[in-house]
């Protein structure tokens, strides 16, 4: 196992300047160390893997040294940027990809395909791969350095880096807000056994819906982060009444979904609830750094007229009584809870909405 703080110091000594990241639990300790050492390297959290790749390309083409960190499923999101920007313009920088495993019967079905096919995907992009050395920082950094000149992607295995906690100054204080589970319990009571399809985005939110919304008609999307709203739009266009439950990091990943919803806002019955806990809870609880966003303003400018802001249970109850049969947007400010158990495989494996 590599000492994470020493690793960050070492890459900074070799003049790496920026860390472009879509958070992954395998890399949470590297992320935490970079945030703790903001005077050494700039941490850039990115809305999607394609965004991370494009930002890094801009940094590299301007004479600096970026490092990109993503998870295996996100490498597919990055594919167009790699094949149509990096390759033809011969832009090279290290891309560190976590290799998520899958065991038969596991409920993390989003990782099943790339658990075995990740090397083939990398090869299809015109790259070779090396597994990042776990035992020697100098060797690991040398591997990253090769990525600056060769078509090479480094693979990050689980437990490569030692544990690093965020310094207190970088930890979120959400004590003013109530937990997301409290709001989910209210949804369960309000829409008990009604003809409404709930779609939960990947991560802790879907797990919490499984544990605390047993009386609603739920679909738990295990992967495809950022796609829950578009999935809901498809169901709504097919005639379903839909409530999509998403998060703040998920909100920005594929924001074009919101503009598509706005196009059909007067034709469909869809409510989008964004639970904003300001963090990437599933991947270590780091700040999502999105306080500059006006969620309500973005929804309005996407042609959604019925928009609401909620930060307590009383206002949430009032809003749920107000949402109409067209399209609604609810921005819920909340804190988060401890991680819940995942929905079992037999519940996840459905390809048809009730």
Secondary structure, DSSP 8 states (H G I E B T S, - for coil): -B-HHHHHHHHHHTT--EEEE---GGGHHHHHHHHHTTTTSEEEE-SSHHHHHHHHHHHHHTT--EEEEEEHHHHHHTHHHIIIIIHHHT---EEEEE-----TT-S-GGGTTHHHHHHHHHHHTT-EEEE--SS-HHHHHHHHHHTTTSSEEEEE-TT-B------GGGS---TTS-BHHHHHHHHHHHTTT-S-EEEE-TTHHHHHHHHH-TTSEEEE--S-TT-HHHHHHHHHHTT--EEEEEEHHHHHHTTHHHHHHHHTTTT--EEEEEEE-SEEGGGT-EE---TT--HHHHHHHTT--EEEEE-SHHHHHHHHHH--SSEEEEEEE-B---------HHHH---S--
